Amino acid sequence: MKKIALFSLLATLAFGMANAQNVEKKDVPANGAKIRFEETIHNYGTIAKGSDGKCTFTFFNDGNEPLILQNVKASCGCTTPSHTQKPVMPGQSGTIDVKYNTNNVGGFSKTIRVTSNAVDNPNVTLTIRGNVQQAAATEPAKVEPKPAPQQQLQKPAEQAPVAKPEPRLKN
């Protein structure tokens, strides 16, 4: 009984693997806009706090119809994208400019989601990453101690002698 169950299991696995190899890739339509990016990841490396956090992603329309960016959205408010608003004609290029707020100190990795009418890849995720470090002080300010204010030493006020009461005699 165990041999039959084992044989059935192996036959099912072999059939499943053979079928998986016969699955064809989804065909991309021949007609339509097709988007291709020069790069999808921009690494700022290490940058100083408050420095210029701008970068540009360039894309191309490799299709035969106009490419339209329908939505370009950053993953958070510290990243601001702006993009080509007009349709990009076949064979032409467009840009997506991204500005990261470099007043946020520390490592970062942010995404920008691009939605278009491209038939080959309608949803593309762009990534920016880097590390913002606190700007180094040029030279520490020298602080010289203030001299203590000169106080005039005053002699303690002389006290008048206290008169002692005379002893009273008891009668």
N, C-alpha and C positions, 0 to 999 in steps of 0.2 A: 504494500500500500504506500509506504514511504517513497519507494522508487518511482511509482507512478506520479505522485504529487511533485516530486523533485523534477521529473522529466517534463511535466506540464508547466511548471514554473520556468524552467530553462527555455522551453519552446516559446512561451509567451514573451519572455525577455528578448529572445533572438528575433522574433517577429516584430516586436515594438521597435527595436534598434534599426532593423532593416527599413521599416516604414518611415522612421524619423529621417533617414538619409534621403528619402525620396521626396521630402517636402521641398517644394520650389520656393525660391525667394519671391517676394511680392514684386511684380514688375512695376517699374516706374513708367508712367505714361511718357510717350515720346514728345507730346506737345505740352506746353505750359512753361511757367517760370520755374527756374531752378536756382537755388541759392548756394553759394560757396563762400566761406569766410577764409581770409588770409590766415587768421589765427582765432581760436575760440577761448584762449586763456592768456591773460596779461598778468605778468608777475612784476610788481613794482620793486621787489627786493626790499631793502631797508631804506626808509625815507624818514626825514625829520618832521616832527610835529609842525603843522602849519604850512608845509610845502605844497607845491602844485600837485594835486591828485588827479590830473587829467590823463586820459588815454583814448585812443581811437581804434575801433574795430572796422576794418574795411571788408566789404562783401561784394560779390559779383553776381550778375544774373547770367548764368550759363544756359538758360532756356531760350525759347523762341517767342515768349509772350512777356508783357511787362510784369515786373516783380513789385508787389506792393507790401510794405511792412504795415501790418494791421495793428500790432500792439508791441510796444517795447517797455517792459516793466522790470524795475529793480526789486531785489528781495527785501530791501529795507530802505528807510528814509535817509541813511547816510550816503547812499549812492544815487546819483542823478544822471539818467541817460537822456540824450537828445539824438534824433535821427533824421535821416533824409525823409522828407515828407512827400516828395513827388514820386510817382512810379519810376522804377529803374528799368530802362529799356534793355532788351537783349544785347549782351556784349558790353554793357556799361557797368559801372560800379557805384556804390553808395557808402555812406559811413554811419557809424553809431558812435557818438562821443559820450564818454562816461567820465563823471567827476566824482571822486571819493572824498569825503570830509576827513582831511588829515589832522583834524584837531582831536580825533579819537586815538589815544595812545594804545598800542598793543598790536598783536597779530590780527589779520582779517582775511576772510575769504567770502566774497559776495557774488551773487549770480544775477544775471540780467536775462530775462526770458524774452525771446524774439518770436513773434507769431507773424507768419506771412502767408501769401497765397502760393508758395512754392509747392510744386507737385512732388518733389523728391524729399523734402525735409521741411514741413511747414512749421515745426517747433524746434528752435535752436536755443541752447543754453550757453551763454557766454559767462566767463568767470574772471574776476579780478581778485588778486591776492597780494599780500605783502605784510610788512611789519612797520608800524609807525613808532619811532622812538622820540622820547622827550628831547628837544633841542638842547645841545650842550651849552652851558654858559661859557661865554668867551673868557672871562677872567673873574674870579670871585671878587666882589666889592670888598675893599679894605675898610674895616671898621676900627677906628682908633678910639681907645677908651677916653672918655671925657675926664679931665682932672676933677677931683673932688672940689667942690666949691670951698674957697678959703673961708674958714669961719674964724671970727675973732674970738680968741679965747678970753673969756670974761672971768674975772676973779669972782668967786662967790661973794655975794653981797655980805658985808659984815653985819653980823647980827648984834643987836644991842643986847648987853647982858641982861639976863632975866633976873629980876629982883626976887630974892628968896624971902618968903614971909618969915617974919621973926617968930621964934617959938613963943607960945603963950604959956604963961605960968598958970598952974591950977591953984586955986584958992581953996 
